[in-house]
Amino acid sequence: MRILIVGAGGEGGKAALRALKGRHEIITAGRKSGDISVDLTDSASIEPMFRKSGSLDAVVATAGHSHFGPLSAMTEKDFRKGLDDKLMGQINLVLIGLKHIADAGSFTLTTGVLDRDPVRGGANAAAVNGAISAFVRSAALEMPRGIRINAVSPALLEDSVARFAGVFPGHIPVSSARAGQAYVKSVEGALTGQIIIADA
Ligand SMILES: NC(=O)c1ccc[n+]([C@@H]2O[C@H](COP(=O)([O-])OP(=O)(O)OC[C@H]3O[C@@H](n4cnc5c(N)ncnc54)[C@H](OP(=O)(O)O)[C@@H]3O)[C@@H](O)[C@H]2O)c1
C-alpha cells in the first residue's frame, strides 16, 4: 500500500511508521519534518499536500495539539487550541482527503487516553478526543467507495513518559510497538468506525 503519515516525526507517528514501514511505501508529512510540508491548522495547505502525495491507499494522522492546564484558569482561547488544531486538523484531513484517497482506502486518526481515563488539566484534550471518536463513528456510515475510517486511542506512550512527568499519575504507559500494531490493525485490517484502544 501507499500510505501517508502526517506527524510521522513525533512519538506517536514513529510508532505507526516503525510498524508499517517495510511492507508498505510510506510518505511522511509535517510542518517542518517529513517528505511533504503541511500544516493541518491551515486547511489551504492540505490540498497541495495530497496533490504532491499522488495516489494513496491509506492516510494516518498522528498530529494534533490541545491545551493542557487547570480548568479554573482555562479560557475560551485556550480551549479553542484543541478544537482548531487537533480536532479540525484531523477532520479537515478527512474532508479534503476523501477526494484523493483510493477506492477501499482508509483513514486512521489519533485520539488518546484522556476521554476514557481523564487526568487533571486534560479537559480540552479529553473533549477533543471524544469529538474525534464521535466523528469517526458517524463518518464511517457515509464513507464512499468502500473507504474505511478508524481512530487509534493510545495510552501514554512509553517514549513520552519523561515529557509528561507528573501529569498521568498511576497510568501504565504503552510501548511504541504495541501502539504501532493498533495502526496496523486499522490500515491493514477490515475494521471501520472503530476506536482502536492501545493500552499496555
Ligand atoms: N505521546 C503520547 O503519549 C500520546 C498518547 C496518546 C495520544 N497522543 C496523541 O497523539 C498525537 C501525536 O502526539 P505526539 O506525542 O506524537 O506529538 P509530537 O511528538 O509533538 O509529534 C507531533 C508530530 O506531528 C507533526 N505536527 C505537529 N503539528 C502539526 C500540524 N499542525 N500539521 C502537520 N503536522 C504537525 C510534528 O512535526 P512538525 O513539528 O514537523 O510539524 C510531529 O511530527 C497527539 O494528538 C496526541 O494527543 C499522544
The ligand as an SDF file (V2000), in Angstrom:
LIG
                    3D

 48 52  0  0  0  0  0  0  0  0999 V2000
    2.6590   10.9570   23.0880 N   0  0  0  0  0  0  0  0  0  0  0  0
    1.7200   10.2650   23.7480 C   0  0  0  0  0  0  0  0  0  0  0  0
    1.9690    9.6310   24.7890 O   0  0  0  0  0  0  0  0  0  0  0  0
    0.3280   10.2300   23.2100 C   0  0  0  0  0  0  0  0  0  0  0  0
   -0.6070    9.3660   23.7990 C   0  0  0  0  0  0  0  0  0  0  0  0
   -1.9060    9.3490   23.3360 C   0  0  0  0  0  0  0  0  0  0  0  0
   -2.2720   10.1790   22.2820 C   0  0  0  0  0  0  0  0  0  0  0  0
   -1.3610   11.0130   21.7350 N   0  0  0  0  0  0  0  0  0  0  0  0
   -1.7910   11.8880   20.6450 C   0  0  0  0  0  0  0  0  0  0  0  0
   -1.0310   11.6030   19.5030 O   0  0  0  0  0  0  0  0  0  0  0  0
   -0.8530   12.7930   18.7320 C   0  0  0  0  0  0  0  0  0  0  0  0
    0.6360   12.9700   18.4680 C   0  0  0  0  0  0  0  0  0  0  0  0
    1.2780   13.1030   19.7270 O   0  0  0  0  0  0  0  0  0  0  0  0
    2.8680   13.0450   19.8300 P   0  0  0  0  0  0  0  0  0  0  0  0
    3.1980   12.9460   21.2840 O   0  0  0  0  0  0  0  0  0  0  0  0
    3.4050   12.0260   18.8850 O   0  0  0  0  0  0  0  0  0  0  0  0
    3.2300   14.5190   19.3270 O   0  0  0  0  0  0  0  0  0  0  0  0
    4.6180   15.0820   18.8940 P   0  0  0  0  0  0  0  0  0  0  0  0
    5.7030   14.1900   19.4070 O   0  0  0  0  0  0  0  0  0  0  0  0
    4.5870   16.5200   19.2720 O   0  0  0  0  0  0  0  0  0  0  0  0
    4.6070   14.9320   17.2920 O   0  0  0  0  0  0  0  0  0  0  0  0
    3.7290   15.5870   16.5110 C   0  0  0  0  0  0  0  0  0  0  0  0
    4.0880   15.3240   15.0410 C   0  0  0  0  0  0  0  0  0  0  0  0
    3.1220   15.9570   14.2400 O   0  0  0  0  0  0  0  0  0  0  0  0
    3.7060   16.9860   13.4350 C   0  0  0  0  0  0  0  0  0  0  0  0
    2.8100   18.1450   13.5530 N   0  0  0  0  0  0  0  0  0  0  0  0
    2.5460   18.8750   14.6610 C   0  0  0  0  0  0  0  0  0  0  0  0
    1.6480   19.8300   14.3860 N   0  0  0  0  0  0  0  0  0  0  0  0
    1.3520   19.6880   13.0640 C   0  0  0  0  0  0  0  0  0  0  0  0
    0.4960   20.3940   12.1830 C   0  0  0  0  0  0  0  0  0  0  0  0
   -0.2290   21.4310   12.5890 N   0  0  0  0  0  0  0  0  0  0  0  0
    0.4160   19.9870   10.8980 N   0  0  0  0  0  0  0  0  0  0  0  0
    1.1470   18.9320   10.4610 C   0  0  0  0  0  0  0  0  0  0  0  0
    1.9790   18.2300   11.2490 N   0  0  0  0  0  0  0  0  0  0  0  0
    2.0810   18.6060   12.5340 C   0  0  0  0  0  0  0  0  0  0  0  0
    5.0850   17.2350   14.0440 C   0  0  0  0  0  0  0  0  0  0  0  0
    6.0610   17.5680   13.0770 O   0  0  0  0  0  0  0  0  0  0  0  0
    6.4120   19.1040   12.7350 P   0  0  0  0  0  0  0  0  0  0  0  0
    6.8620   19.7140   14.0380 O   0  0  0  0  0  0  0  0  0  0  0  0
    7.4510   19.0000   11.6850 O   0  0  0  0  0  0  0  0  0  0  0  0
    5.1280   19.6590   12.2580 O   0  0  0  0  0  0  0  0  0  0  0  0
    5.4290   15.8680   14.6170 C   0  0  0  0  0  0  0  0  0  0  0  0
    5.9520   15.0270   13.6090 O   0  0  0  0  0  0  0  0  0  0  0  0
   -1.4480   13.9400   19.5390 C   0  0  0  0  0  0  0  0  0  0  0  0
   -2.7050   14.2680   19.0460 O   0  0  0  0  0  0  0  0  0  0  0  0
   -1.5550   13.3520   20.9450 C   0  0  0  0  0  0  0  0  0  0  0  0
   -2.6230   13.9110   21.6840 O   0  0  0  0  0  0  0  0  0  0  0  0
   -0.0670   11.0540   22.1600 C   0  0  0  0  0  0  0  0  0  0  0  0
  1  2  1  0
  2  3  2  0
  2  4  1  0
  4  5  1  0
  4 48  2  0
  5  6  2  0
  6  7  1  0
  7  8  2  0
  8  9  1  0
  8 48  1  0
  9 10  1  0
  9 46  1  0
 10 11  1  0
 11 12  1  0
 11 44  1  0
 12 13  1  0
 13 14  1  0
 14 15  2  0
 14 16  1  0
 14 17  1  0
 17 18  1  0
 18 19  2  0
 18 20  1  0
 18 21  1  0
 21 22  1  0
 22 23  1  0
 23 24  1  0
 23 42  1  0
 24 25  1  0
 25 26  1  0
 25 36  1  0
 26 27  1  0
 26 35  1  0
 27 28  2  0
 28 29  1  0
 29 30  1  0
 29 35  2  0
 30 31  1  0
 30 32  2  0
 32 33  1  0
 33 34  2  0
 34 35  1  0
 36 37  1  0
 36 42  1  0
 37 38  1  0
 38 39  2  0
 38 40  1  0
 38 41  1  0
 42 43  1  0
 44 45  1  0
 44 46  1  0
 46 47  1  0
M  CHG  2   8   1  16  -1
M  END
$$$$
